[in-house]
Amino acid sequence: MTTEADEGPGSCVRRRRNPSEPRPADPRPSEPRLSEPRPSRSEACGAGSGKELLQDGPGSGRGSRTPVSWPQRAGIMSGIASGILAVLPWLACGTTPPTPDAQSDAQPAPPAHKGLFDPTAATATGDWFGARPALKEHGIDFQLYYNHQIQAVVRGGANTSGGVRSSASIDAILIFDLGKLKLLPESEVLLHAQRNWGLGANPAAGGLAQTDDDSDGDIRLHMAQAWFRKHFLDRRVSLTLGFLDFQTIVDRNACANSEDKQFLHQMLDNNPMLPLAIGLGANLAIKPVPWYTLTLGAGDAQSVLYKPGFSTAFHDDSAFFGYMEHEFSVKLPSRRGPLPGGYRVGMVYDPRDKALVLDSHEHARTRTDDYAYYVSADQMILREAEGSEQGLSVFGRYGYRNSRVNRMNTFWSTGLSYKGLVPGRDQDVMGLGFAAQTSSSQYHHYINESAGSESVYEWYYAVQITPWCILTPDFQYIDNPGAVDGISHAITAGVRLRVSF
């Protein structure tokens, strides 16, 4: 990127024209054309030897002038005529032309409304003739998303005879800003409803983790989230209560945290070592400084997916898991602007009763105390230009659980994400990732000696057709699906369509 040198005070001196020099056709400096080289600092400022300054010596006289040529006279007359023509309409109406100050005080024209399927709009339904931004300004925000995945196991796996498999989901979200609604300051309510269709290629791949984390089967319309949040102390403290999706609260990652927009595979979407589901719970976020956030919370450990949770959270045998996370936000310096990053470390307590993985000499028994430890990090390492979001980011995750009560007890992932990699495609995103989870040593020694690791390589390229329509080809190679002998590998190919309404 070419930059111009900063010119401080005194670096440029306005010079007076020497009468011996020919008068230029236009006394104002012309702007260089895009195809012409930009003048150097000395050229732009007219720097010279000092002889270029006007000298009022003998015979030069200030009244001495170079004769005006006919082209110059024609230009002067044309300018006078244009000025007269511009004033005539105002004189005919008996008014005076507006002054520059009056023009600056004029109200700007209202923005044009975005219609249905407008390719420049943020959503496919536009701005509802202005109603949508007006509602959001007054505290009501509506979002609607449709995701459709087509995926096939093209080689290996548990079954390649099923051909192409399809799945889909719809998410409808309502956010109420209670402060703007003048009900309760610094508060909001979120309602999230969801509908799912199909398992996609998950059964055909034969892995422990899903090849498409959004393909959860045929599930009727249900509540995915419903919570109330209150902010305190200038938003340095936030309390959230309700039906929570804990994967949106902890173990977040800027590069690998959404099966709707980023990686499809479950191990590149979240950390499988964390026993966090969706259910009733509470979350407290404390942010004493801009670069650090402490997250504490608890949730229903016996929740059932797509159920309200009241039947499991409030009964005689209720159990709640707890979690804690430390998040550090950094901005690394660079010549093109700061490079943002997020680093998180945390733990989860799981109170559910689990059978111990035992050897032949031990008596069968269970254990209730289980812990998971995890790390999640993302960091931008290259910014293409100052003020631009285009560039390269890297990410990584790690997770560990007790090997005595868990079949899989170690996990790690890494990868990269590049926004605007292809010239002219500034909003497209390319991702490449690797993830693996490993069987516990106890399970390998005493249950199945063939137990090992299951790993995946995934590549995707999200093509932004319009701001509200994204098409994403996706390819995966799963090594040792199921983490036991039997299936050596599986190769999947697919495409995802996401439309924002």
HELIX and SHEET records of a PDB file:
HELIX    1   1 ARG A   41  CYS A   45  1                                   5    
HELIX    2   2 TRP A   70  ALA A   92  1                                  23    
HELIX    3   3 PRO A  100  ASP A  105  1                                   6    
HELIX    4   4 TRP A  128  GLY A  130  5                                   3    
HELIX    5   5 ALA A  131  GLU A  137  1                                   7    
HELIX    6   6 ASN A  202  ALA A  205  1                                   4    
HELIX    7   7 PHE A  246  THR A  248  5                                   3    
HELIX    8   8 GLN A  266  LEU A  268  5                                   3    
HELIX    9   9 PHE A  310  ALA A  313  1                                   4    
HELIX   10  10 SER A  441  TYR A  446  1                                   6    
SHEET    1   A17 ILE A 140  GLY A 156  0                                        
SHEET    2   A17 ARG A 165  ASP A 177 -1                                        
SHEET    3   A17 SER A 187  TRP A 197 -1                                        
SHEET    4   A17 ILE A 219  PHE A 232 -1                                        
SHEET    5   A17 VAL A 237  ASP A 245 -1                                        
SHEET    6   A17 ILE A 278  VAL A 289 -1                                        
SHEET    7   A17 TYR A 292  ASP A 300 -1                                        
SHEET    8   A17 PHE A 320  LEU A 332 -1                                        
SHEET    9   A17 LEU A 339  ASP A 350 -1                                        
SHEET   10   A17 ASP A 370  ARG A 383 -1                                        
SHEET   11   A17 GLY A 391  ARG A 401 -1                                        
SHEET   12   A17 MET A 408  LYS A 419 -1                                        
SHEET   13   A17 VAL A 429  SER A 439 -1                                        
SHEET   14   A17 SER A 453  THR A 466 -1                                        
SHEET   15   A17 CYS A 469  ASP A 479 -1                                        
SHEET   16   A17 HIS A 489  SER A 500 -1                                        
SHEET   17   A17 ILE A 140  GLY A 156 -1                                        
SHEET    1   B 2 LYS A 354  ALA A 355  0                                        
SHEET    2   B 2 THR A 366  ARG A 367 -1                                        
END                                                                             
